[in-house]
Amino acid sequence: MMAKQIVSGTARHFKDYKPDLSPRKAEPLPEKEMTHTENTSISRYVWLPMDWDEEKPVIRWKKEWTV
C-alpha cells in the first residue's frame, strides 16, 4: 500500500507547518543597473521578426531592419 505510506509521510512532514499570514508592506525589488558589454555586431546569429500567415511562420524581407 504505497499510497497510505505517502499520505502518512506527507502528514508527518507538514504537521508542524503554520503559514505566516501576517500582513507585510510591499517593497520594491532592488534595482540592478543593466549594462550590456557584448559586442553584438560580431554575432553569429540574427534575430528577425516573424509574422504568421494563418498557421505558417513568415519572415518578410526588408531592405533595412530597425529595433
N, C-alpha and C positions, 0 to 999 in steps of 0.2 A: 504494500500500500504506500507507494511513493507520495501520493497526493496528501495523505494525512501527515507524513513527515514534513513536507514542505509547509503546510499550513501551520503546524505546531512550531516549526523553526521560525517562520515569519512572525508568529505571535510572540515568541520569546524575544526576538530581535527588536521588535517595536514596542514591547510592553512598557518601557520607561520613557518613551518618546512623548514630549509635550511641546506642541508647536508654540512658537513665540508670536503671539498675536498683539503685542504692544504696538501702539501707533508710533511711527517714525517719520521724521521730517525727510522729505526727498531732497537729496543733494546732487548737484551736477557731477558728472564724471570728470576726473581731472583731465584738463586739456593737454594734449601732446602735440608739439609742433611737428607737422609732417613735412619732411624735406625729402625731395626726390633727387638723388645724386646720380641715378643711372643715366647714361647717355643713350637715349632711345633712337638716335639717328643711326646707330650701327646695329640695330636689332636684326635678327634673322627671321622675324615674323612680322606680319602686319595684321592689325585688327580692322576689318572692314564692316560697315553697317550692312545688315542683311534685312531684306524685306521678304514678305511672304505673299506668294501668288496662289491663293487658295491654300493648299497644303504643301506647296513646293517652295523651298527656300530659293531666293533670288538675290544675287549681288549685282546691282546696277552700276555700269561703268560711268565714271565721271572724269573729266579732264583734270580736276583738282579736288582734293579732299580737304575738308576743314574739320576741326574738332569742335 
